[in-house]
Amino acid sequence: MVRSLGYAGATIIQQSDDAQTKAEIEAWVEDASNRFVAAWRRAIAASPLALAPADDAAFTSVLNLMIAEKALYETRYEMNNRPDWLWIPLKALKRLVGMEVN
C-alpha cells in the first residue's frame, strides 16, 4: 500500500510544473503512508500472534526492507514495460538509502 501511495503521488507530480503543488503532493504521500502504517500497526497489535516486531526500530527496519523489495521488483517491471516510469521506483530506493530526492 505504501508503494501504491507513492505511485499515486508520482503520477500526479509528473503532470505538474509547479514546485508548490509538487511539495504538497509529496507531503500528502508522506502523511497518507504514515497514517496507513500507524493504523496497520494498531490493527496487528490487537492480534494474539506476533505478526510484526513490537519494537519501533525493528518494525521500521522490516518495513523498509519490504518497501525496498517491492521497489526493486517495480524497477525490473518498469525497465521491461514502462521505461518512462523507471524514475518512480528509483526515487523510492533513493529515499530509503537517504539520498536527496528531487
TAFEN-V335992 format. One record per residue. RES is the residue in three letters. PSI is psi in degrees with one decimal (NA if undefined). Layout:
res;psi
RES;PSI
RES;PSI
//
This chain:
res;psi
MET;-39.1
VAL;-43.9
ARG;-34.1
SER;-40.5
LEU;-39.1
GLY;-42.7
TYR;-41.3
ALA;-47.9
GLY;-41.8
ALA;-39.0
THR;-30.8
ILE;-41.4
ILE;-41.3
GLN;-14.6
GLN;-3.6
SER;144.3
ASP;-5.0
ASP;120.7
ALA;-38.2
GLN;-43.5
THR;-44.7
LYS;-43.1
ALA;-40.0
GLU;-39.3
ILE;-43.8
GLU;-43.0
ALA;-39.7
TRP;-44.4
VAL;-45.4
GLU;-46.6
ASP;-46.8
ALA;-41.1
SER;-46.2
ASN;-41.7
ARG;-40.9
PHE;-48.7
VAL;-41.0
ALA;-43.1
ALA;-39.4
TRP;-43.7
ARG;-41.9
ARG;-41.2
ALA;-44.5
ILE;-22.6
ALA;-24.6
ALA;-11.3
SER;143.8
PRO;-15.2
LEU;147.4
ALA;98.3
LEU;-17.4
ALA;158.8
PRO;136.9
ALA;-30.3
ASP;131.5
ASP;-45.3
ALA;-42.4
ALA;-41.4
PHE;-46.4
THR;-40.5
SER;-45.3
VAL;-42.8
LEU;-45.6
ASN;-36.4
LEU;-43.9
MET;-39.7
ILE;-42.1
ALA;-43.5
GLU;-44.2
LYS;-42.5
ALA;-35.1
LEU;-40.4
TYR;-45.2
GLU;-37.5
THR;-47.9
ARG;-43.1
TYR;-48.6
GLU;-36.8
MET;-38.2
ASN;-26.1
ASN;-36.8
ARG;73.4
PRO;-25.9
ASP;-17.6
TRP;2.1
LEU;-30.9
TRP;-25.9
ILE;-55.6
PRO;-30.9
LEU;-36.1
LYS;-40.8
ALA;-41.3
LEU;-40.7
LYS;-41.7
ARG;-40.1
LEU;-34.3
VAL;5.1
GLY;15.5
MET;150.0
GLU;134.8
VAL;127.9
ASN;NA
//
